[in-house]
Amino acid sequence: MDEVRITLPDGSEKAFPKGATVGEIINSTGIAKAAIGAKVNGKLADFWYEVDSDAALEPVKEGSEDGLALIRHTAAHVMAEAVQSLFPEARVTIGPVIENGFYYDFDFPRGFTPEDLEKIEEKMKEIVGRKKPLVRKKVSREEAIRIFTDEGENYKVEIINDLPEADQITIYDQETWHDLCRGPHAPSTGDVKAFKLLTSAGAYWRGSEKNPMLQRIYGTAFWDRKELKAYLDRLEEAKKRDHRKLGKELDLFSIQDETGAGLVLWHPKGSRVRRVIEDFWRKEHERAGYDLLYTPHIAKIDLWKTSGHVDFYKENMYPRMEMENTEYQLKPMNCPFHIMIYKTGVRSYRDLPLRWAEIGTVYRYERSGVLHGLLRVRGFSQDDAHIFCRPDQMESEVIGVLDLTMLFLKTFGFDDYEIYLSTRPEKFVGEVDGWDRATEALHDALDARGLPYEVDEGGGAFYGPKIDLKIKDVLGRAWQCSTVQVDFNLPERFGMAYVGEDNARHRPIMIHRAIFGSMERFFGVLIEHYGGAFPLWLSPVQVRIATIGDEQSGYAEELYQTLKEKGIRTETDIRNEKLGLKVREAQLEKIPYLLVVGRNEMETRTVAPRKLGGANMPSATIDEFLAQIAGELDPGAWREAGSRS
């Protein structure tokens, strides 16, 4: 009999018949009574997984993060069974695990209502209570097609027909209901202990608008009710912080059907915040040795052919436009323009590095189904920069980028992030030696700054390795913003060169770099991070002056002019309204400071400051008040004092 050797967590080895299941191995060794699955050579597997070669096996226990993926996948199947039990006409498609939960897509003639979700949840509780075992069975391709054809599950038949011939077809039974699935799953429906259906939405089959519209139900599952409640509370807080909601309430921006989906209109208050961000961005870049550029919004199509965008990025580009028998293209990237500036003269090794930065607006055709407020748009401004350097300068330049990135993120209130180093993929351009040197430079730069990171093996772009940084907001959500990418491709395509110390032509290294990613996306993240209550130096309105009576109007105007001359973004509220109303409105508009002036303040030439949140400050002259808030007005001082969300 063929055997496989299994390495157990304590390092011991034990022989088992080839094809023994994870469940059989765990039960016979007794290595984990609370196991819900296992990792086989690091890959998550359920009790039905057959081990057909020597492997290291580590049990996955209840309460673990890996185990959570098993119960969420099982919860998706429980939901699908519940839906088909209540709505037999519904056809199933796919139901994967996603971050923080799961979803399942159904072919159903209408959208699911909140009342439907409540009924589905009740049916799920019934299925969970029956503790139905999930049993995996292998079937032939022909049998699988017959089973799902007989049941009218045409989407499953399509999936089977698209699978490679060598793929094993498996079905998971939960008593009378079953689904085409690779797994892995929890042992039974009873392992799904705490779950909640969240929302429903439309989704195209396989993500293409050419395919039928399906109905997607999102849900989540946790180990216990306490964890579930904590997550649902975070979701409620996220709803309050939704940048689309706050953007409208605070009059920051709008996206209107009349002007076009995914195209942002920055209102005066939102524009003030953007100007503050851009001013800080320009000042710090110039201090870091960058020169600032401006480039056009369109270019001849030949430029995009040379760059490769026409071949590799066409589906995300807007249609060409023709003028005077010449085709032009809206730019999806800024990179080629910076390269063309580089090529206007002969560059020497002494000229490098060249650091060029631009807040450049680009246009990309994103499908309507993925557009999402400021976070996914069709026209946006990248805080783009490109560094042209020699190979021996790569590490120091990447360190410089990391230092600048950390300064920016801390200034804007982000000190928690995840860093990933992505290495050479299977398909790549350039020489392996160049890739190795570039990857080593990125490694060394991260190590030099003591930044913890994970290696994403094979996750690099085809043109070079990269560092991606995800910032975490006040709710612990990760947002992809900053990136540093080494590029061998574009310098080759455009024939870039510099004259080396040996008087020979050499190819420069091109480093693509963005800190915010895009102004629109970063602004959306900022709104949600701060819940619209920006720190004083960023706030669109920093101070509002509110009068108690009409007689203080003149004094309020005098204060307004004083603050305006000091560069403070100020408003006055001299309406004939009660002070309580003025205070409430200032709080709702999230204005950091309200200066109340009544008869006493007018006579003593003082103000009565009130902070956002309701805290009253002692009366002070306007100069004393400005001295008190000076540290909050300066982004550097605010950063060094320890920015708080």
C-alpha positions as CSV (number, residue, x, y, z in Angstrom):
1,M,0.0,0.0,0.0
2,D,1.3,3.5,-0.9
3,E,2.0,5.6,2.1
4,V,2.5,9.3,2.8
5,R,4.5,10.7,5.7
6,I,2.8,13.4,7.7
7,T,4.9,15.8,9.8
8,L,2.9,16.8,12.9
9,P,3.2,20.2,14.8
10,D,5.7,18.7,17.4
11,G,8.0,17.7,14.5
12,S,7.3,14.0,14.7
13,E,6.4,12.0,11.6
14,K,3.7,9.4,11.1
15,A,2.8,7.2,8.1
16,F,-0.7,7.1,6.6
17,P,-2.2,5.4,3.6
18,K,-2.0,7.7,0.5
19,G,-5.3,9.5,0.2
20,A,-6.0,9.6,3.9
21,T,-8.2,12.6,4.7
22,V,-7.3,15.4,7.1
23,G,-10.1,14.3,9.4
24,E,-8.8,10.7,9.6
25,I,-5.3,12.0,10.3
26,I,-6.4,14.4,13.0
27,N,-8.7,11.8,14.7
28,S,-6.1,9.1,14.7
29,T,-3.4,11.3,16.2
30,G,-5.5,13.3,18.6
31,I,-3.4,16.4,17.9
32,A,-6.3,18.8,18.3
33,K,-9.7,18.0,19.8
34,A,-11.0,21.5,19.0
35,A,-9.8,21.3,15.4
36,I,-12.2,22.5,12.7
37,G,-9.8,22.0,9.8
38,A,-6.1,22.0,9.1
39,K,-3.3,23.6,7.1
40,V,-1.5,21.1,4.8
41,N,1.8,22.5,3.7
42,G,0.5,25.9,4.6
43,K,-2.7,25.6,2.6
44,L,-6.1,25.7,4.3
45,A,-8.0,22.4,4.1
46,D,-11.1,20.8,5.6
47,F,-11.6,17.4,7.1
48,W,-12.4,15.9,3.6
49,Y,-9.1,16.9,2.0
50,E,-7.2,13.9,0.8
51,V,-3.4,13.9,1.4
52,D,-1.7,12.1,-1.5
53,S,2.0,13.1,-0.8
54,D,4.3,13.8,2.1
55,A,3.1,16.9,3.9
56,A,3.3,19.0,7.1
57,L,0.0,19.2,8.8
58,E,-1.1,21.8,11.4
59,P,-4.5,21.8,12.9
60,V,-6.8,24.8,12.6
61,K,-8.6,25.3,15.8
62,E,-12.0,26.9,16.7
63,G,-11.6,30.6,17.4
64,S,-8.7,31.1,14.9
65,E,-8.6,33.4,11.9
66,D,-8.1,30.5,9.5
67,G,-11.0,28.7,11.0
68,L,-13.1,31.8,10.5
69,A,-12.7,31.4,6.7
70,L,-14.1,27.9,7.0
71,I,-17.2,28.9,8.8
72,R,-17.8,31.8,6.5
73,H,-17.6,29.6,3.5
74,T,-20.0,27.2,5.2
75,A,-22.3,30.2,6.1
76,A,-22.5,31.1,2.4
77,H,-23.7,27.5,1.6
78,V,-26.2,27.7,4.5
79,M,-27.5,31.0,3.1
80,A,-27.8,29.6,-0.4
81,E,-29.8,26.6,0.9
82,A,-32.1,29.0,2.8
83,V,-32.7,31.1,-0.2
84,Q,-33.6,28.2,-2.4
85,S,-35.8,26.8,0.3
86,L,-37.8,30.0,0.5
87,F,-37.5,31.0,-3.2
88,P,-37.3,27.7,-5.3
89,E,-37.1,29.7,-8.5
90,A,-33.7,31.2,-7.5
91,R,-30.7,29.8,-9.3
92,V,-27.3,29.7,-7.6
93,T,-24.1,30.9,-9.1
94,I,-21.0,31.5,-6.8
95,G,-20.6,32.2,-3.1
96,P,-17.0,33.0,-2.0
97,V,-15.5,34.1,1.2
98,I,-14.4,37.8,1.2
99,E,-12.7,40.1,3.7
100,N,-14.9,40.2,6.8
101,G,-17.6,37.9,5.4
102,F,-19.1,36.2,2.4
103,Y,-21.6,36.7,-0.4
104,Y,-23.6,34.6,-2.8
105,D,-25.0,35.6,-6.2
106,F,-28.4,34.4,-7.3
107,D,-30.3,34.5,-10.6
108,F,-33.6,35.9,-9.2
109,P,-36.2,38.0,-11.0
110,R,-36.2,40.8,-8.5
111,G,-34.0,42.4,-5.8
112,F,-34.1,40.9,-2.3
113,T,-35.8,43.2,0.2
114,P,-34.9,43.7,3.9
115,E,-37.9,41.6,4.7
116,D,-36.5,38.8,2.5
117,L,-33.2,39.0,4.3
118,E,-35.0,38.6,7.7
119,K,-36.8,35.5,6.4
120,I,-33.6,34.1,5.0
121,E,-31.8,34.6,8.3
122,E,-34.5,32.7,10.2
123,K,-34.3,29.8,7.8
124,M,-30.5,29.9,8.2
125,K,-30.9,29.6,11.9
126,E,-33.0,26.5,11.4
127,I,-30.4,24.9,9.1
128,V,-27.6,25.7,11.6
129,G,-29.6,24.3,14.4
130,R,-29.9,21.0,12.6
131,K,-26.1,20.7,12.5
132,K,-26.1,19.2,9.1
133,P,-22.7,17.7,8.2
134,L,-21.0,18.9,5.0
135,V,-19.9,15.9,3.0
136,R,-17.5,16.2,0.1
137,K,-17.8,13.8,-2.8
138,K,-16.0,13.5,-6.1
139,V,-18.0,13.1,-9.3
140,S,-17.1,12.8,-13.0
141,R,-17.5,15.8,-15.2
142,E,-20.4,14.0,-17.1
143,E,-22.2,13.2,-13.8
144,A,-21.8,16.8,-12.5
145,I,-23.3,18.2,-15.7
146,R,-26.2,15.8,-15.6
147,I,-26.9,16.6,-12.0
148,F,-27.0,20.4,-12.4
149,T,-28.7,20.2,-15.8
150,D,-31.5,18.2,-14.3
151,E,-31.9,20.8,-11.6
152,G,-31.9,23.7,-14.0
153,E,-28.7,25.1,-12.5
154,N,-27.3,26.4,-15.8
155,Y,-24.7,28.6,-14.2
156,K,-23.2,25.6,-12.5
157,V,-23.1,23.8,-15.9
158,E,-21.3,26.8,-17.4
159,I,-18.7,26.8,-14.6
160,I,-18.1,23.0,-15.0
161,N,-17.6,23.4,-18.8
162,D,-15.1,26.2,-18.2
163,L,-13.0,24.1,-15.8
164,P,-9.7,22.5,-17.1
165,E,-10.1,18.9,-18.1
166,A,-7.7,17.9,-15.4
167,D,-9.6,19.5,-12.6
168,Q,-11.4,17.2,-10.1
169,I,-15.1,18.0,-9.8
170,T,-16.4,18.0,-6.2
171,I,-19.8,18.6,-4.7
172,Y,-20.5,19.3,-1.1
173,D,-23.7,17.8,0.3
174,Q,-25.6,19.1,3.4
175,E,-28.2,16.4,3.5
176,T,-30.8,17.2,0.8
177,W,-29.1,20.3,-0.6
178,H,-25.8,20.4,-2.4
179,D,-23.5,22.7,-4.3
180,L,-20.6,22.5,-6.8
181,C,-17.6,23.6,-4.7
182,R,-13.9,23.0,-4.2
183,G,-14.2,23.8,-0.4
184,P,-12.8,24.0,2.2
185,H,-15.6,24.0,4.7
186,A,-16.4,23.6,8.4
187,P,-17.4,20.0,9.4
188,S,-21.1,21.0,9.8
189,T,-23.7,23.8,9.6
190,G,-23.7,23.8,13.4
191,D,-20.2,25.4,13.4
192,V,-21.8,28.6,12.0
193,K,-22.5,30.1,15.4
194,A,-23.0,33.9,14.9
195,F,-23.9,35.4,11.6
196,K,-25.8,38.3,10.0
197,L,-27.0,39.1,6.5
198,L,-26.0,42.7,5.7
199,T,-27.2,44.0,2.3
200,S,-28.2,43.0,-1.1
201,A,-27.2,44.5,-4.4
202,G,-27.1,43.8,-8.1
203,A,-24.1,42.2,-9.7
204,Y,-23.4,41.1,-13.3
205,W,-22.6,37.4,-13.9
206,R,-18.8,37.2,-14.0
207,G,-18.5,40.9,-13.7
208,S,-19.5,41.8,-17.3
209,E,-22.3,44.1,-18.1
210,K,-22.9,41.9,-21.2
211,N,-24.0,39.1,-18.9
212,P,-27.3,38.8,-16.9
213,M,-27.8,40.9,-13.8
214,L,-27.8,38.7,-10.6
215,Q,-28.8,39.5,-7.1
216,R,-26.0,39.4,-4.5
217,I,-26.5,39.0,-0.8
218,Y,-23.7,40.0,1.5
219,G,-23.3,38.5,5.0
220,T,-20.8,38.0,7.8
221,A,-20.1,35.4,10.4
222,F,-18.0,35.3,13.6
223,W,-17.1,32.8,16.3
224,D,-19.6,34.3,18.8
225,R,-22.2,37.0,19.3
226,K,-19.8,39.3,21.0
227,E,-17.4,39.4,18.0
228,L,-20.4,39.8,15.7
229,K,-21.8,42.7,17.7
230,A,-18.4,44.5,17.7
231,Y,-18.2,44.2,13.9
232,L,-21.8,45.4,13.4
233,D,-21.1,48.4,15.7
234,R,-18.0,49.2,13.5
235,L,-20.2,49.0,10.4
236,E,-22.7,51.4,12.0
237,E,-19.9,53.8,12.7
238,A,-18.6,53.4,9.2
239,K,-22.1,54.4,7.9
240,K,-21.9,57.6,9.9
241,R,-18.5,58.3,8.5
242,D,-19.4,57.5,4.9
243,H,-17.7,60.2,2.8
244,R,-20.6,60.3,0.3
245,K,-23.0,61.1,3.1
246,L,-20.6,63.6,4.9
247,G,-19.6,65.1,1.5
248,K,-23.2,66.2,0.9
249,E,-23.9,67.2,4.5
250,L,-20.7,69.3,4.8
251,D,-21.0,70.7,1.2
252,L,-17.6,69.4,0.2
253,F,-18.2,67.8,-3.2
254,S,-20.7,66.2,-5.5
255,I,-21.0,63.8,-8.4
256,Q,-23.9,64.4,-10.6
257,D,-25.6,62.5,-13.4
258,E,-25.8,65.7,-15.5
259,T,-22.0,66.0,-15.6
260,G,-21.2,62.3,-15.7
261,A,-20.7,59.3,-13.4
262,G,-17.3,59.2,-11.7
263,L,-16.5,62.8,-12.4
264,V,-16.0,64.9,-9.2
265,L,-17.2,68.5,-8.7
266,W,-15.2,70.0,-5.8
267,H,-17.3,72.6,-3.9
268,P,-15.7,75.6,-2.3
269,K,-15.2,74.0,1.1
270,G,-13.8,70.8,-0.4
271,S,-11.6,72.9,-2.6
272,R,-10.2,74.7,0.4
273,V,-9.1,71.4,2.0
274,R,-7.6,70.3,-1.3
275,R,-5.7,73.5,-1.6
276,V,-4.2,73.1,1.9
277,I,-3.2,69.5,1.0
278,E,-1.7,70.6,-2.3
279,D,0.2,73.5,-0.7
280,F,1.7,71.2,1.9
281,W,2.5,68.6,-0.8
282,R,4.3,71.2,-3.0
283,K,6.3,72.7,-0.1
284,E,7.5,69.3,1.2
285,H,8.4,68.0,-2.3
286,E,10.5,71.1,-3.0
287,R,12.2,70.7,0.3
288,A,12.9,67.0,-0.6
289,G,14.6,68.0,-3.8
290,Y,11.8,67.5,-6.3
291,D,11.1,69.8,-9.3
292,L,7.4,70.3,-10.1
293,L,6.0,69.7,-13.5
294,Y,2.8,70.4,-15.5
295,T,1.7,68.3,-18.4
296,P,-1.2,68.2,-20.9
297,H,-4.4,66.2,-20.5
298,I,-4.2,64.7,-24.0
299,A,-1.4,63.5,-26.3
300,K,-1.1,62.0,-29.8
301,I,-2.0,58.3,-29.9
302,D,1.5,57.4,-30.9
303,L,2.8,58.3,-27.4
304,W,0.4,55.7,-25.9
305,K,1.5,53.2,-28.5
306,T,5.1,53.6,-27.5
307,S,4.3,53.4,-23.8
308,G,2.3,50.2,-24.4
309,H,-1.0,51.6,-23.0
310,V,-2.8,51.0,-26.3
311,D,-1.8,47.3,-26.2
312,F,-2.1,46.6,-22.5
313,Y,-4.5,49.2,-21.1
314,K,-7.0,49.9,-23.9
315,E,-10.1,48.7,-22.0
316,N,-9.5,51.4,-19.3
317,M,-8.9,54.3,-21.8
318,Y,-11.5,56.6,-23.3
319,P,-12.1,56.5,-27.0
320,R,-9.7,58.3,-29.3
321,M,-10.5,61.8,-30.7
322,E,-9.4,63.0,-34.1
323,M,-8.3,66.5,-34.9
324,E,-6.7,67.7,-38.2
325,N,-6.3,64.1,-39.3
326,T,-4.4,63.2,-36.1
327,E,-5.6,60.9,-33.4
328,Y,-5.3,62.0,-29.7
329,Q,-6.0,60.2,-26.5
330,L,-7.0,61.4,-23.0
331,K,-4.2,60.5,-20.7
332,P,-4.6,57.5,-18.3
333,M,-1.1,58.1,-16.8
334,N,1.4,60.9,-16.4
335,C,4.5,58.8,-16.9
336,P,5.1,59.2,-20.7
337,F,5.0,63.0,-20.4
338,H,7.8,63.0,-17.8
339,I,9.8,60.7,-20.0
340,M,9.4,63.1,-22.9
341,I,10.7,65.9,-20.8
342,Y,13.7,63.8,-19.8
343,K,14.4,63.2,-23.5
344,T,14.6,66.9,-24.4
345,G,18.3,66.9,-23.7
346,V,21.4,64.7,-23.2
347,R,21.6,63.5,-19.6
348,S,24.9,62.8,-17.8
349,Y,25.4,60.5,-14.9
350,R,26.2,63.7,-12.9
351,D,22.6,65.0,-13.6
352,L,21.0,62.0,-11.8
353,P,18.9,61.5,-9.9
354,L,16.2,63.7,-11.4
355,R,13.1,63.9,-9.1
356,W,10.0,65.2,-10.9
357,A,6.6,65.5,-9.4
358,E,3.2,66.5,-10.6
359,I,-0.4,66.6,-9.4
360,G,-1.7,65.4,-12.7
361,T,-5.3,64.7,-13.6
362,V,-5.8,61.5,-15.5
363,Y,-8.9,59.8,-17.0
364,R,-9.7,56.1,-16.9
365,Y,-12.8,54.4,-18.0
366,E,-14.0,52.5,-14.9
367,R,-17.2,50.4,-15.3
368,S,-20.2,51.9,-13.7
369,G,-20.6,48.9,-11.4
370,V,-17.3,49.7,-9.6
371,L,-17.7,53.5,-9.2
372,H,-17.9,54.4,-5.6
373,G,-17.9,58.1,-4.5
374,L,-14.4,59.5,-4.3
375,L,-12.8,56.1,-3.9
376,R,-13.3,54.9,-7.5
377,V,-13.8,57.6,-10.1
378,R,-13.1,58.2,-13.8
379,G,-11.3,61.5,-13.6
380,F,-8.8,62.0,-10.7
381,S,-5.5,63.8,-9.9
382,Q,-2.6,61.6,-9.0
383,D,0.2,63.0,-6.7
384,D,2.6,61.5,-9.2
385,A,6.3,61.5,-9.2
386,H,9.1,59.9,-11.2
387,I,12.7,59.5,-10.2
388,F,15.3,58.8,-12.9
389,C,18.4,57.5,-11.4
390,R,21.5,55.2,-11.8
391,P,21.3,51.6,-10.5
392,D,23.7,52.5,-7.7
393,Q,21.3,55.2,-6.5
394,M,18.2,53.0,-6.2
395,E,18.4,52.2,-2.6
396,S,19.0,55.8,-1.4
397,E,16.2,57.1,-3.6
398,V,13.8,54.5,-2.3
399,I,14.8,55.4,1.3
400,G,14.1,59.1,0.4
401,V,10.6,58.1,-0.9
402,L,9.9,56.1,2.3
403,D,11.0,59.0,4.5
404,L,8.8,61.5,2.6
405,T,5.9,59.0,2.7
406,M,6.1,58.5,6.4
407,L,6.3,62.2,7.0
408,F,3.1,62.8,5.0
409,L,1.1,60.0,6.5
410,K,2.0,61.0,10.1
411,T,1.1,64.6,9.3
412,F,-2.3,63.6,8.1
413,G,-3.0,61.4,11.1
414,F,-2.0,57.9,9.9
415,D,0.6,56.0,11.9
416,D,-0.7,52.5,11.4
417,Y,-0.1,50.8,8.1
418,E,0.7,47.5,6.3
419,I,3.7,47.3,3.9
420,Y,4.1,44.7,1.1
421,L,7.1,44.0,-1.1
422,S,6.1,42.4,-4.4
423,T,8.7,40.5,-6.3
424,R,9.2,39.2,-9.9
425,P,6.1,37.6,-11.5
426,E,6.3,34.7,-14.0
427,K,5.9,37.1,-16.9
428,F,8.3,40.0,-16.8
429,V,10.4,42.4,-18.8
430,G,14.1,43.1,-18.3
431,E,17.0,40.9,-17.1
432,V,16.8,38.7,-14.0
433,D,20.0,40.3,-12.7
434,G,18.3,43.7,-12.9
435,W,15.3,42.4,-11.1
436,D,17.4,40.9,-8.3
437,R,19.3,44.2,-7.8
438,A,16.1,46.2,-7.8
439,T,14.4,43.9,-5.3
440,E,17.4,43.9,-3.1
441,A,17.4,47.7,-3.1
442,L,13.8,47.7,-2.0
443,H,14.5,45.1,0.7
444,D,17.5,47.1,2.0
445,A,15.6,50.4,2.0
446,L,12.8,48.9,4.1
447,D,15.3,47.3,6.4
448,A,17.3,50.5,6.7
449,R,14.2,52.3,8.1
450,G,13.2,49.4,10.3
451,L,9.8,49.1,8.6
452,P,8.1,45.7,9.0
453,Y,6.8,44.2,5.8
454,E,5.5,41.1,4.1
455,V,6.9,39.7,0.9
456,D,4.3,39.1,-1.9
457,E,6.2,36.5,-3.9
458,G,5.5,37.0,-7.6
459,G,3.2,39.9,-7.0
460,G,5.3,42.6,-8.8
461,A,4.2,44.3,-11.9
462,F,5.5,42.9,-15.2
463,Y,7.9,45.9,-15.5
464,G,9.5,45.8,-12.0
465,P,9.2,45.0,-8.2
466,K,7.3,47.4,-6.0
467,I,6.4,48.4,-2.4
468,D,2.8,49.0,-1.6
469,L,1.6,50.6,1.6
470,K,-1.9,50.3,3.0
471,I,-2.9,52.9,5.6
472,K,-5.3,52.0,8.4
473,D,-8.0,54.4,9.5
474,V,-9.5,55.0,12.9
475,L,-11.8,52.0,12.4
476,G,-8.9,49.7,11.4
477,R,-9.8,49.6,7.8
478,A,-6.9,49.3,5.3
479,W,-6.7,51.6,2.3
480,Q,-4.3,51.2,-0.6
481,C,-2.6,54.6,-1.2
482,S,1.2,54.8,-1.3
483,T,3.3,52.9,-3.8
484,V,6.9,52.8,-5.0
485,Q,7.5,50.9,-8.3
486,V,10.8,50.2,-10.1
487,D,10.3,50.2,-13.9
488,F,12.6,48.6,-16.5
489,N,10.0,48.7,-19.2
490,L,9.3,52.3,-20.1
491,P,13.0,53.4,-20.2
492,E,13.5,50.5,-22.7
493,R,10.5,51.4,-24.8
494,F,11.3,55.1,-25.0
495,G,15.1,54.5,-25.6
496,M,16.0,56.5,-22.5
497,A,19.7,57.0,-21.8
498,Y,22.3,58.9,-19.8
499,V,26.1,59.2,-20.5
500,G,28.0,57.4,-17.9
501,E,31.4,58.1,-16.4
502,D,32.9,55.8,-19.2
503,N,31.3,58.1,-21.8
504,A,29.0,55.2,-22.9
505,R,25.2,55.2,-23.0
506,H,23.4,53.6,-20.1
507,R,19.8,53.0,-19.4
508,P,18.4,54.9,-16.3
509,I,16.2,53.3,-13.7
510,M,12.7,54.8,-13.5
511,I,11.0,54.8,-10.1
512,H,7.2,55.5,-10.1
513,R,6.0,56.9,-6.8
514,A,2.7,58.1,-5.3
515,I,2.0,58.9,-1.7
516,F,-1.7,59.7,-1.7
517,G,-2.5,57.7,-4.8
518,S,-5.1,60.2,-5.9
519,M,-6.4,63.4,-4.4
520,E,-9.9,62.2,-4.7
521,R,-9.4,58.9,-3.0
522,F,-7.2,60.3,-0.3
523,F,-9.7,63.0,0.5
524,G,-12.4,60.4,0.7
525,V,-10.3,58.4,3.2
526,L,-9.6,61.6,5.2
527,I,-13.3,62.3,5.5
528,E,-14.0,58.9,6.8
529,H,-11.0,58.8,9.0
530,Y,-11.9,62.0,10.8
531,G,-15.7,61.6,10.4
532,G,-15.7,65.0,8.7
533,A,-14.2,66.7,11.8
534,F,-10.8,67.6,10.3
535,P,-7.9,68.8,12.4
536,L,-7.8,72.6,12.6
537,W,-5.0,73.1,10.0
538,L,-7.1,71.1,7.4
539,S,-10.6,72.3,8.2
540,P,-12.4,74.2,5.4
541,V,-13.8,76.6,8.0
542,Q,-11.5,76.9,11.0
543,V,-13.4,79.5,13.1
544,R,-16.9,80.8,13.1
545,I,-17.9,84.0,15.0
546,A,-21.4,83.9,16.4
547,T,-23.1,87.0,17.9
548,I,-25.7,86.9,20.7
549,G,-27.4,90.1,19.6
550,D,-27.5,92.5,16.7
551,E,-25.4,95.1,18.5
552,Q,-22.3,92.9,18.3
553,S,-22.4,92.7,14.5
554,G,-19.8,95.5,14.1
555,Y,-17.4,93.8,16.6
556,A,-17.9,90.5,14.8
557,E,-17.0,92.0,11.5
558,E,-13.9,93.6,13.1
559,L,-12.8,90.1,14.4
560,Y,-13.5,88.5,11.1
561,Q,-11.2,91.0,9.3
562,T,-8.5,90.4,11.9
563,L,-8.6,86.6,11.6
564,K,-8.8,86.8,7.8
565,E,-5.6,88.9,7.7
566,K,-3.9,86.3,9.9
567,G,-4.8,83.6,7.3
568,I,-7.6,82.0,9.4
569,R,-10.5,80.5,7.3
570,T,-13.3,82.3,9.1
571,E,-17.1,82.8,8.8
572,T,-19.5,85.0,10.8
573,D,-23.0,84.1,12.0
574,I,-24.8,87.4,12.8
575,R,-28.3,86.2,12.1
576,N,-31.1,87.2,14.4
577,E,-31.4,83.6,15.8
578,K,-31.0,82.1,19.2
579,L,-27.4,81.3,20.3
580,G,-28.4,77.6,20.9
581,L,-29.3,77.2,17.2
582,K,-26.0,78.8,16.1
583,V,-24.1,76.5,18.4
584,R,-25.9,73.4,17.1
585,E,-25.4,74.3,13.5
586,A,-21.6,74.9,14.0
587,Q,-21.4,71.5,15.7
588,L,-23.2,69.8,12.8
589,E,-20.9,71.5,10.3
590,K,-17.9,70.3,12.4
591,I,-16.3,73.7,12.7
592,P,-13.4,73.4,15.1
593,Y,-13.9,76.7,17.0
594,L,-16.9,78.8,17.6
595,L,-16.2,82.3,19.0
596,V,-19.2,83.6,20.8
597,V,-19.4,87.4,21.3
598,G,-22.0,89.1,23.4
599,R,-22.2,92.5,25.1
600,N,-19.5,91.6,27.7
601,E,-17.1,90.3,25.0
602,M,-17.7,93.4,22.9
603,E,-17.0,95.7,25.9
604,T,-13.9,93.8,27.1
605,R,-12.6,93.2,23.5
606,T,-12.5,89.5,24.1
607,V,-14.1,86.3,22.7
608,A,-15.7,83.2,24.3
609,P,-14.2,80.2,22.5
610,R,-16.1,77.0,22.2
611,K,-14.4,73.8,20.8
612,L,-16.1,71.3,18.6
613,G,-17.6,68.8,21.0
614,G,-18.9,71.3,23.4
615,A,-16.0,72.3,25.6
616,N,-16.0,75.9,26.6
617,M,-12.6,77.7,26.9
618,P,-11.9,80.8,29.1
619,S,-12.5,84.1,27.6
620,A,-9.5,85.6,25.8
621,T,-8.4,88.4,23.6
622,I,-8.2,87.5,19.9
623,D,-4.3,87.5,20.2
624,E,-4.5,85.2,23.2
625,F,-6.9,82.8,21.3
626,L,-4.5,82.7,18.3
627,A,-1.6,81.9,20.6
628,Q,-3.6,79.0,22.1
629,I,-4.3,77.4,18.8
630,A,-1.0,78.1,17.0
631,G,0.2,74.5,17.4
632,E,-3.0,73.2,15.7
633,L,-2.7,75.6,12.8
634,D,0.8,74.4,11.8
635,P,0.8,70.9,10.3
636,G,4.4,70.3,11.4
637,A,3.8,71.3,15.0
638,W,0.5,69.3,15.0
639,R,2.4,66.3,13.7
640,E,5.2,66.5,16.2
641,A,2.8,67.0,19.1
642,G,1.3,63.6,18.2
643,S,-1.6,63.9,15.8
644,R,-4.8,62.2,17.0
645,S,-7.7,61.0,14.9
